[in-house]
Amino acid sequence: MSIDDSSNPLARKQPLGGRTGVAIVAIVPLLALAAFLLIGLLAGGWGWAWVFFLAIPISAIIVYGVGGRKGS
């Protein structure tokens, strides 16, 4: 019995969401920086504001998958 590559999410060739997913991964660092500065400056929450930077790798993992970018 063979496993079909289309049913395996780790074997996909394109990023999740296509061009939209790639755009989201490109925008998330800017949003994380803005949220970091806003929470830090306005609420004085510098100790916890760094948590927004975790959104950067999380969004990349969701869009590109756990295996990362492999080839073109």
Distance bins in CASP14 RR format, pairs under 12 A and 6 or more apart:
PFRMAT RR
TARGET T0000
AUTHOR 0000-0000-0000
RMODE 2
METHOD distances of the structure
MODEL  1
2 8 0 0 0 0 0 1 0 0 0 0 0
3 10 0 0 0 0 0 1 0 0 0 0 0
3 11 0 0 0 0 1 0 0 0 0 0 0
4 11 0 0 0 0 1 0 0 0 0 0 0
5 11 1 0 1 0 0 0 0 0 0 0 0
5 12 0 0 0 0 1 0 0 0 0 0 0
5 13 0 0 0 0 1 0 0 0 0 0 0
6 12 0 0 0 0 1 0 0 0 0 0 0
6 13 0 0 0 0 1 0 0 0 0 0 0
6 14 0 0 0 0 0 1 0 0 0 0 0
8 65 0 0 0 0 0 1 0 0 0 0 0
8 66 0 0 0 0 0 1 0 0 0 0 0
8 67 0 0 0 0 0 1 0 0 0 0 0
9 15 0 0 0 0 0 1 0 0 0 0 0
9 16 0 0 0 0 1 0 0 0 0 0 0
9 61 0 0 0 0 0 1 0 0 0 0 0
9 62 0 0 0 0 0 1 0 0 0 0 0
9 63 0 0 0 0 0 1 0 0 0 0 0
9 64 0 0 0 0 0 1 0 0 0 0 0
9 65 1 0 0 1 0 0 0 0 0 0 0
9 66 0 0 0 0 1 0 0 0 0 0 0
9 67 0 0 0 0 0 1 0 0 0 0 0
10 16 0 0 0 0 0 1 0 0 0 0 0
10 61 0 0 0 0 0 1 0 0 0 0 0
10 64 0 0 0 0 0 1 0 0 0 0 0
10 65 1 0 0 1 0 0 0 0 0 0 0
10 66 1 0 0 1 0 0 0 0 0 0 0
10 67 1 0 0 1 0 0 0 0 0 0 0
10 68 0 0 0 0 1 0 0 0 0 0 0
10 70 0 0 0 0 1 0 0 0 0 0 0
11 65 0 0 0 0 0 1 0 0 0 0 0
11 66 0 0 0 0 0 1 0 0 0 0 0
11 67 0 0 0 0 1 0 0 0 0 0 0
11 68 0 0 0 0 0 1 0 0 0 0 0
11 70 0 0 0 0 1 0 0 0 0 0 0
12 18 0 0 0 0 0 1 0 0 0 0 0
12 63 0 0 0 0 0 1 0 0 0 0 0
12 64 0 0 0 0 1 0 0 0 0 0 0
12 65 1 0 0 1 0 0 0 0 0 0 0
12 66 0 0 0 0 0 1 0 0 0 0 0
12 67 0 0 0 0 0 1 0 0 0 0 0
12 68 0 0 0 0 0 1 0 0 0 0 0
12 69 0 0 0 0 0 1 0 0 0 0 0
12 70 0 0 0 0 0 1 0 0 0 0 0
13 64 0 0 0 0 0 1 0 0 0 0 0
13 65 0 0 0 0 0 1 0 0 0 0 0
13 69 0 0 0 0 0 1 0 0 0 0 0
13 70 0 0 0 0 1 0 0 0 0 0 0
13 71 0 0 0 0 1 0 0 0 0 0 0
13 72 0 0 0 0 1 0 0 0 0 0 0
14 20 0 0 0 0 0 1 0 0 0 0 0
14 21 0 0 0 0 1 0 0 0 0 0 0
14 22 0 0 0 0 1 0 0 0 0 0 0
14 63 0 0 0 0 0 1 0 0 0 0 0
14 64 0 0 0 0 1 0 0 0 0 0 0
14 65 0 0 0 0 0 1 0 0 0 0 0
14 69 0 0 0 0 0 1 0 0 0 0 0
14 70 0 0 0 0 0 1 0 0 0 0 0
14 71 0 0 0 0 0 1 0 0 0 0 0
14 72 0 0 0 0 0 1 0 0 0 0 0
15 21 1 0 1 0 0 0 0 0 0 0 0
15 22 1 0 1 0 0 0 0 0 0 0 0
15 23 0 0 0 0 0 1 0 0 0 0 0
15 24 0 0 0 0 1 0 0 0 0 0 0
15 25 1 0 0 1 0 0 0 0 0 0 0
15 26 0 0 0 0 0 1 0 0 0 0 0
15 59 0 0 0 0 0 1 0 0 0 0 0
15 60 0 0 0 0 1 0 0 0 0 0 0
15 61 0 0 0 0 0 1 0 0 0 0 0
15 62 0 0 0 0 1 0 0 0 0 0 0
15 63 1 0 1 0 0 0 0 0 0 0 0
15 64 1 0 1 0 0 0 0 0 0 0 0
15 65 0 0 0 0 1 0 0 0 0 0 0
15 67 0 0 0 0 0 1 0 0 0 0 0
15 68 0 0 0 0 1 0 0 0 0 0 0
15 69 0 0 0 0 1 0 0 0 0 0 0
15 70 0 0 0 0 0 1 0 0 0 0 0
15 72 0 0 0 0 0 1 0 0 0 0 0
16 22 0 0 0 0 1 0 0 0 0 0 0
16 24 0 0 0 0 1 0 0 0 0 0 0
16 25 0 0 0 0 1 0 0 0 0 0 0
16 59 0 0 0 0 0 1 0 0 0 0 0
16 60 0 0 0 0 0 1 0 0 0 0 0
16 61 0 0 0 0 0 1 0 0 0 0 0
16 62 1 0 0 1 0 0 0 0 0 0 0
16 63 1 0 1 0 0 0 0 0 0 0 0
16 64 1 0 0 1 0 0 0 0 0 0 0
16 65 1 0 0 1 0 0 0 0 0 0 0
16 66 0 0 0 0 0 1 0 0 0 0 0
16 68 0 0 0 0 0 1 0 0 0 0 0
17 23 0 0 0 0 1 0 0 0 0 0 0
17 24 0 0 0 0 1 0 0 0 0 0 0
17 25 0 0 0 0 0 1 0 0 0 0 0
17 59 0 0 0 0 0 1 0 0 0 0 0
17 62 0 0 0 0 1 0 0 0 0 0 0
17 63 1 0 0 1 0 0 0 0 0 0 0
17 64 0 0 0 0 0 1 0 0 0 0 0
17 65 0 0 0 0 0 1 0 0 0 0 0
18 24 0 0 0 0 1 0 0 0 0 0 0
18 25 0 0 0 0 0 1 0 0 0 0 0
18 63 0 0 0 0 1 0 0 0 0 0 0
18 64 0 0 0 0 0 1 0 0 0 0 0
19 25 0 0 0 0 0 1 0 0 0 0 0
19 26 0 0 0 0 0 1 0 0 0 0 0
19 63 0 0 0 0 0 1 0 0 0 0 0
20 26 0 0 0 0 0 1 0 0 0 0 0
20 27 0 0 0 0 0 1 0 0 0 0 0
20 63 0 0 0 0 1 0 0 0 0 0 0
21 27 0 0 0 0 1 0 0 0 0 0 0
21 28 0 0 0 0 1 0 0 0 0 0 0
21 59 0 0 0 0 1 0 0 0 0 0 0
21 60 0 0 0 0 1 0 0 0 0 0 0
21 62 0 0 0 0 1 0 0 0 0 0 0
21 63 1 0 1 0 0 0 0 0 0 0 0
21 64 0 0 0 0 1 0 0 0 0 0 0
21 65 0 0 0 0 0 1 0 0 0 0 0
22 28 0 0 0 0 0 1 0 0 0 0 0
22 59 0 0 0 0 0 1 0 0 0 0 0
22 60 0 0 0 0 0 1 0 0 0 0 0
22 62 0 0 0 0 0 1 0 0 0 0 0
22 63 1 0 0 1 0 0 0 0 0 0 0
22 64 0 0 0 0 1 0 0 0 0 0 0
22 69 0 0 0 0 0 1 0 0 0 0 0
23 30 0 0 0 0 0 1 0 0 0 0 0
23 59 0 0 0 0 0 1 0 0 0 0 0
23 63 0 0 0 0 1 0 0 0 0 0 0
24 30 0 0 0 0 0 1 0 0 0 0 0
24 31 0 0 0 0 1 0 0 0 0 0 0
24 55 0 0 0 0 0 1 0 0 0 0 0
24 56 0 0 0 0 0 1 0 0 0 0 0
24 58 0 0 0 0 0 1 0 0 0 0 0
24 59 1 0 0 1 0 0 0 0 0 0 0
24 60 0 0 0 0 1 0 0 0 0 0 0
24 62 0 0 0 0 1 0 0 0 0 0 0
24 63 1 0 0 1 0 0 0 0 0 0 0
24 64 0 0 0 0 0 1 0 0 0 0 0
25 31 0 0 0 0 0 1 0 0 0 0 0
25 32 0 0 0 0 0 1 0 0 0 0 0
25 55 0 0 0 0 0 1 0 0 0 0 0
25 56 0 0 0 0 1 0 0 0 0 0 0
25 57 0 0 0 0 1 0 0 0 0 0 0
25 58 0 0 0 0 0 1 0 0 0 0 0
25 59 1 0 1 0 0 0 0 0 0 0 0
25 60 1 0 1 0 0 0 0 0 0 0 0
25 61 0 0 0 0 1 0 0 0 0 0 0
25 62 0 0 0 0 1 0 0 0 0 0 0
25 63 1 0 1 0 0 0 0 0 0 0 0
25 64 1 0 0 1 0 0 0 0 0 0 0
25 65 0 0 0 0 0 1 0 0 0 0 0
25 68 0 0 0 0 0 1 0 0 0 0 0
25 69 0 0 0 0 0 1 0 0 0 0 0
26 56 0 0 0 0 0 1 0 0 0 0 0
26 59 0 0 0 0 1 0 0 0 0 0 0
26 60 0 0 0 0 0 1 0 0 0 0 0
26 63 0 0 0 0 0 1 0 0 0 0 0
27 33 0 0 0 0 0 1 0 0 0 0 0
27 34 0 0 0 0 0 1 0 0 0 0 0
27 55 0 0 0 0 0 1 0 0 0 0 0
27 56 0 0 0 0 0 1 0 0 0 0 0
27 59 0 0 0 0 1 0 0 0 0 0 0
27 63 0 0 0 0 0 1 0 0 0 0 0
28 34 0 0 0 0 0 1 0 0 0 0 0
28 35 0 0 0 0 0 1 0 0 0 0 0
28 52 0 0 0 0 1 0 0 0 0 0 0
28 53 0 0 0 0 1 0 0 0 0 0 0
28 54 0 0 0 0 0 1 0 0 0 0 0
28 55 1 0 1 0 0 0 0 0 0 0 0
28 56 1 0 1 0 0 0 0 0 0 0 0
28 57 0 0 0 0 1 0 0 0 0 0 0
28 58 0 0 0 0 1 0 0 0 0 0 0
28 59 1 0 1 0 0 0 0 0 0 0 0
28 60 0 0 0 0 1 0 0 0 0 0 0
28 61 0 0 0 0 0 1 0 0 0 0 0
28 62 0 0 0 0 0 1 0 0 0 0 0
28 63 0 0 0 0 1 0 0 0 0 0 0
29 35 0 0 0 0 0 1 0 0 0 0 0
29 36 0 0 0 0 0 1 0 0 0 0 0
29 52 0 0 0 0 0 1 0 0 0 0 0
29 53 0 0 0 0 1 0 0 0 0 0 0
29 54 0 0 0 0 0 1 0 0 0 0 0
29 55 0 0 0 0 1 0 0 0 0 0 0
29 56 1 0 1 0 0 0 0 0 0 0 0
29 57 0 0 0 0 0 1 0 0 0 0 0
29 58 0 0 0 0 0 1 0 0 0 0 0
29 59 0 0 0 0 1 0 0 0 0 0 0
29 60 0 0 0 0 1 0 0 0 0 0 0
30 36 0 0 0 0 0 1 0 0 0 0 0
30 37 0 0 0 0 0 1 0 0 0 0 0
30 52 0 0 0 0 0 1 0 0 0 0 0
30 53 0 0 0 0 0 1 0 0 0 0 0
30 55 0 0 0 0 0 1 0 0 0 0 0
30 56 0 0 0 0 0 1 0 0 0 0 0
30 59 0 0 0 0 0 1 0 0 0 0 0
31 37 0 0 0 0 0 1 0 0 0 0 0
31 38 0 0 0 0 0 1 0 0 0 0 0
31 52 1 0 0 1 0 0 0 0 0 0 0
31 53 0 0 0 0 0 1 0 0 0 0 0
31 55 1 0 0 1 0 0 0 0 0 0 0
31 56 0 0 0 0 1 0 0 0 0 0 0
31 59 0 0 0 0 1 0 0 0 0 0 0
32 38 0 0 0 0 0 1 0 0 0 0 0
32 39 0 0 0 0 0 1 0 0 0 0 0
32 49 0 0 0 0 1 0 0 0 0 0 0
32 50 0 0 0 0 1 0 0 0 0 0 0
32 51 0 0 0 0 1 0 0 0 0 0 0
32 52 1 0 1 0 0 0 0 0 0 0 0
32 53 1 0 1 0 0 0 0 0 0 0 0
32 54 0 0 0 0 1 0 0 0 0 0 0
32 55 1 0 1 0 0 0 0 0 0 0 0
32 56 1 0 1 0 0 0 0 0 0 0 0
32 57 0 0 0 0 0 1 0 0 0 0 0
32 58 0 0 0 0 0 1 0 0 0 0 0
32 59 0 0 0 0 1 0 0 0 0 0 0
32 60 0 0 0 0 0 1 0 0 0 0 0
33 39 0 0 0 0 0 1 0 0 0 0 0
33 40 0 0 0 0 0 1 0 0 0 0 0
33 49 0 0 0 0 0 1 0 0 0 0 0
33 50 0 0 0 0 0 1 0 0 0 0 0
33 52 1 0 0 1 0 0 0 0 0 0 0
33 53 0 0 0 0 1 0 0 0 0 0 0
33 55 0 0 0 0 0 1 0 0 0 0 0
33 56 0 0 0 0 1 0 0 0 0 0 0
34 40 0 0 0 0 0 1 0 0 0 0 0
34 41 0 0 0 0 0 1 0 0 0 0 0
34 42 0 0 0 0 0 1 0 0 0 0 0
34 49 0 0 0 0 0 1 0 0 0 0 0
34 52 0 0 0 0 1 0 0 0 0 0 0
34 53 0 0 0 0 0 1 0 0 0 0 0
34 55 0 0 0 0 0 1 0 0 0 0 0
35 41 0 0 0 0 0 1 0 0 0 0 0
35 42 0 0 0 0 0 1 0 0 0 0 0
35 43 0 0 0 0 0 1 0 0 0 0 0
35 45 0 0 0 0 0 1 0 0 0 0 0
35 48 0 0 0 0 0 1 0 0 0 0 0
35 49 1 0 0 1 0 0 0 0 0 0 0
35 50 0 0 0 0 0 1 0 0 0 0 0
35 51 0 0 0 0 1 0 0 0 0 0 0
35 52 1 0 1 0 0 0 0 0 0 0 0
35 53 0 0 0 0 1 0 0 0 0 0 0
35 54 0 0 0 0 0 1 0 0 0 0 0
35 55 0 0 0 0 1 0 0 0 0 0 0
35 56 0 0 0 0 0 1 0 0 0 0 0
36 42 0 0 0 0 0 1 0 0 0 0 0
36 43 0 0 0 0 0 1 0 0 0 0 0
36 44 0 0 0 0 0 1 0 0 0 0 0
36 45 0 0 0 0 1 0 0 0 0 0 0
36 46 0 0 0 0 1 0 0 0 0 0 0
36 47 0 0 0 0 0 1 0 0 0 0 0
36 48 0 0 0 0 1 0 0 0 0 0 0
36 49 1 0 1 0 0 0 0 0 0 0 0
36 50 1 0 0 1 0 0 0 0 0 0 0
36 51 0 0 0 0 1 0 0 0 0 0 0
36 52 1 0 1 0 0 0 0 0 0 0 0
36 53 1 0 0 1 0 0 0 0 0 0 0
36 54 0 0 0 0 0 1 0 0 0 0 0
36 55 0 0 0 0 0 1 0 0 0 0 0
36 56 0 0 0 0 0 1 0 0 0 0 0
37 43 0 0 0 0 0 1 0 0 0 0 0
37 44 0 0 0 0 0 1 0 0 0 0 0
37 45 0 0 0 0 0 1 0 0 0 0 0
37 46 0 0 0 0 1 0 0 0 0 0 0
37 49 1 0 0 1 0 0 0 0 0 0 0
37 50 0 0 0 0 0 1 0 0 0 0 0
37 52 0 0 0 0 1 0 0 0 0 0 0
37 53 0 0 0 0 0 1 0 0 0 0 0
38 44 0 0 0 0 0 1 0 0 0 0 0
38 45 0 0 0 0 1 0 0 0 0 0 0
38 46 0 0 0 0 0 1 0 0 0 0 0
38 49 0 0 0 0 1 0 0 0 0 0 0
38 52 0 0 0 0 1 0 0 0 0 0 0
39 45 1 0 1 0 0 0 0 0 0 0 0
39 46 0 0 0 0 1 0 0 0 0 0 0
39 47 0 0 0 0 1 0 0 0 0 0 0
39 48 1 0 0 1 0 0 0 0 0 0 0
39 49 1 0 1 0 0 0 0 0 0 0 0
39 50 0 0 0 0 1 0 0 0 0 0 0
39 51 0 0 0 0 1 0 0 0 0 0 0
39 52 1 0 0 1 0 0 0 0 0 0 0
39 53 0 0 0 0 0 1 0 0 0 0 0
40 46 1 0 1 0 0 0 0 0 0 0 0
40 47 0 0 0 0 1 0 0 0 0 0 0
40 48 0 0 0 0 1 0 0 0 0 0 0
40 49 1 0 1 0 0 0 0 0 0 0 0
40 50 0 0 0 0 1 0 0 0 0 0 0
40 51 0 0 0 0 0 1 0 0 0 0 0
40 52 0 0 0 0 1 0 0 0 0 0 0
41 49 0 0 0 0 1 0 0 0 0 0 0
42 49 0 0 0 0 0 1 0 0 0 0 0
43 49 0 0 0 0 1 0 0 0 0 0 0
45 51 0 0 0 0 0 1 0 0 0 0 0
45 52 0 0 0 0 0 1 0 0 0 0 0
46 52 0 0 0 0 0 1 0 0 0 0 0
48 54 0 0 0 0 0 1 0 0 0 0 0
50 56 0 0 0 0 0 1 0 0 0 0 0
51 58 0 0 0 0 0 1 0 0 0 0 0
52 58 0 0 0 0 0 1 0 0 0 0 0
52 59 0 0 0 0 0 1 0 0 0 0 0
53 59 0 0 0 0 0 1 0 0 0 0 0
54 60 0 0 0 0 0 1 0 0 0 0 0
54 61 0 0 0 0 0 1 0 0 0 0 0
55 61 0 0 0 0 0 1 0 0 0 0 0
55 62 0 0 0 0 0 1 0 0 0 0 0
56 62 0 0 0 0 0 1 0 0 0 0 0
56 63 0 0 0 0 0 1 0 0 0 0 0
57 63 0 0 0 0 0 1 0 0 0 0 0
57 64 0 0 0 0 0 1 0 0 0 0 0
57 65 0 0 0 0 0 1 0 0 0 0 0
57 66 0 0 0 0 0 1 0 0 0 0 0
57 68 0 0 0 0 0 1 0 0 0 0 0
58 64 0 0 0 0 0 1 0 0 0 0 0
58 65 0 0 0 0 0 1 0 0 0 0 0
58 66 0 0 0 0 0 1 0 0 0 0 0
59 65 0 0 0 0 0 1 0 0 0 0 0
60 66 0 0 0 0 0 1 0 0 0 0 0
60 67 0 0 0 0 0 1 0 0 0 0 0
60 68 1 0 0 1 0 0 0 0 0 0 0
60 69 0 0 0 0 1 0 0 0 0 0 0
61 67 0 0 0 0 1 0 0 0 0 0 0
61 68 0 0 0 0 1 0 0 0 0 0 0
61 69 0 0 0 0 0 1 0 0 0 0 0
62 68 0 0 0 0 0 1 0 0 0 0 0
63 69 0 0 0 0 1 0 0 0 0 0 0
64 70 0 0 0 0 1 0 0 0 0 0 0
64 71 0 0 0 0 0 1 0 0 0 0 0
END
